[in-house]
């Protein structure tokens, strides 16, 4: 069963945030993001990320409580912090 939720973003009072710990190649050439603590995002969420090697909005695929992949991204360099 697939559940699709649609909503009005103006109703979001506290956006989720996560501190990026590192970026790596996910094994398929896309960027895998590792956060310091659980990020609480879900697959298909639209996130904005800004680091020294990547910036922009991306849809994501959650890998674990502290890792997610940036869809339509290309890994070019490792980054930490």
Protein Blocks (a to p, Z undefined) as FASTA:
>chain_A
ZZdddddfklpmbdcddddfbdcdehnopacdddfbdnkiaehiacddddfkbgcddddd
dfblmbccdehiacfbdceZZ
